[in-house]
Amino acid sequence: MTRSALAVARPNIALIKYWGKRDRDRNLPATGSLSLTLSGMSTRTRVTFRDDLPQDHLVLDGQLASPEAHARVIRVLDQVRRLSGITTPAEVFSDNDFPTAAGLASSASGMAALAVAASRAAGLDLDLGTLAGLARMGSGSAPRSLLGGLVWLPRGEDPEGLDCVPQCLHPPEEVPWGLVMAWTGRGPKAVGSTDGMEHTRLSSPYYDAWLDQSRRDLEQALVHARALDLSALGPLVEANAFAMHACALAARPPLRYWNGTTLAVMDQVLVLRRSGLRGWMTIDAGPHVKVLCPREDAETWAEALARVPGVLEVRQEVPGPGVEAAP
């Protein structure tokens, strides 16, 4: 038996972060989150179930996957096999057209694409809630990449995560914003998000305060996001990102994802905003700075940030679609 399917997913950038899990085994977030799915970057994943394979085989960006990545993929594949009754090993080829494990949400797009490709290859037609649970087994932010545009992922209360299902607040064509990304480093980050969250939870004296603040931020942000009110949402986005990093910096030992160029870009954002240019920054678990701005101002932001010494590349992104499947 040979069954194969291809899926394409895009990374999403969290505007209101989740940083910490309420159930690590089930990969359930401690807080809800708000994100924007992007258009210009993608992960393409093909899954093939083959009788002639001795065991599962995973190739990521042309190389055998690391043991950690392999284990996460196996978790998803094993659940697909349980749901479908298939016992056949799988061959997985996945490629990102942007840096992997560098704070650009490659795990989210990768696991969203994997969940869809694997389930389709196994002959399953899953609803959004089941797909979200499947993708979440590999990455807590992956359910958001299943949908396009402006996406809310609730924390949920169900212990199995049945109510932790993403919702689209606005499809991409309705969101009049741009996201300018200043890349400030190369290579994978030293501490992955999953380990970083757990280290923060266990050792930061600010962790409980972070959870409380993030819940309040999300409640307000959802109101502004539904109204597409960037002037009100932007300051919340920026403050929430700094609160997350403050919590991580207070961990023992401290967890710092920024580099010197990150700080230089942050300073430039503040200078430009004082000059009247509208835009608010966010930074995930990595060194890169993203500026959320009106779409008509994206070019001005990109040109200005490209001039900051140490910036390696600047990309302009617009809201993009959710995951797409092909035979």
ZIRA-V349979 format. One record per backbone hydrogen bond with DSSP energy under -1.0 kcal/mol. NH is the residue of the N-H (numbers start at 1). CO is the residue of the C=O. If there is no record, write none. Layout:
nh=NH co=CO
nh=NH co=CO
This chain:
nh=3 co=49
nh=5 co=47
nh=6 co=326
nh=7 co=45
nh=8 co=324
nh=9 co=43
nh=13 co=36
nh=15 co=34
nh=16 co=34
nh=22 co=28
nh=23 co=28
nh=28 co=23
nh=30 co=20
nh=33 co=153
nh=34 co=16
nh=35 co=151
nh=36 co=13
nh=37 co=149
nh=38 co=11
nh=39 co=318
nh=43 co=9
nh=44 co=95
nh=45 co=7
nh=46 co=93
nh=47 co=5
nh=48 co=91
nh=49 co=3
nh=50 co=89
nh=51 co=1
nh=53 co=50
nh=57 co=90
nh=59 co=92
nh=60 co=63
nh=61 co=94
nh=63 co=60
nh=65 co=58
nh=70 co=66
nh=71 co=67
nh=72 co=68
nh=73 co=69
nh=74 co=70
nh=75 co=71
nh=76 co=72
nh=77 co=73
nh=78 co=74
nh=79 co=75
nh=80 co=76
nh=81 co=77
nh=82 co=78
nh=83 co=79
nh=84 co=80
nh=85 co=81
nh=91 co=48
nh=92 co=57
nh=93 co=46
nh=94 co=59
nh=95 co=44
nh=97 co=42
nh=109 co=105
nh=110 co=106
nh=111 co=107
nh=112 co=108
nh=113 co=109
nh=114 co=110
nh=115 co=111
nh=116 co=112
nh=117 co=113
nh=118 co=114
nh=119 co=115
nh=120 co=116
nh=121 co=117
nh=122 co=118
nh=123 co=120
nh=124 co=119
nh=131 co=127
nh=132 co=128
nh=133 co=129
nh=134 co=130
nh=135 co=131
nh=136 co=132
nh=138 co=135
nh=139 co=135
nh=142 co=139
nh=144 co=141
nh=145 co=142
nh=146 co=143
nh=147 co=144
nh=149 co=320
nh=150 co=170
nh=151 co=35
nh=152 co=167
nh=153 co=33
nh=161 co=158
nh=164 co=161
nh=165 co=163
nh=167 co=152
nh=169 co=150
nh=170 co=150
nh=174 co=171
nh=175 co=172
nh=178 co=293
nh=179 co=317
nh=180 co=291
nh=181 co=315
nh=182 co=289
nh=183 co=313
nh=189 co=101
nh=196 co=192
nh=197 co=193
nh=198 co=194
nh=199 co=195
nh=200 co=196
nh=201 co=197
nh=202 co=198
nh=203 co=199
nh=204 co=200
nh=207 co=204
nh=210 co=206
nh=211 co=207
nh=212 co=208
nh=213 co=209
nh=214 co=210
nh=215 co=211
nh=216 co=212
nh=217 co=213
nh=218 co=214
nh=219 co=215
nh=220 co=216
nh=221 co=217
nh=222 co=218
nh=224 co=220
nh=225 co=221
nh=226 co=222
nh=227 co=223
nh=228 co=225
nh=229 co=224
nh=230 co=228
nh=233 co=229
nh=234 co=230
nh=237 co=233
nh=238 co=234
nh=239 co=235
nh=240 co=236
nh=241 co=237
nh=242 co=238
nh=243 co=239
nh=244 co=240
nh=245 co=241
nh=246 co=242
nh=247 co=243
nh=248 co=244
nh=249 co=245
nh=250 co=246
nh=251 co=248
nh=255 co=248
nh=263 co=259
nh=264 co=260
nh=265 co=261
nh=266 co=262
nh=267 co=263
nh=268 co=264
nh=269 co=265
nh=270 co=266
nh=271 co=267
nh=272 co=268
nh=273 co=269
nh=274 co=270
nh=275 co=271
nh=276 co=273
nh=277 co=272
nh=280 co=292
nh=282 co=290
nh=286 co=284
nh=289 co=182
nh=290 co=282
nh=291 co=180
nh=292 co=280
nh=293 co=178
nh=295 co=176
nh=297 co=294
nh=298 co=295
nh=301 co=297
nh=302 co=298
nh=303 co=299
nh=304 co=300
nh=305 co=301
nh=306 co=302
nh=308 co=305
nh=311 co=308
nh=312 co=183
nh=315 co=181
nh=317 co=179
nh=320 co=37
nh=324 co=8
nh=326 co=6
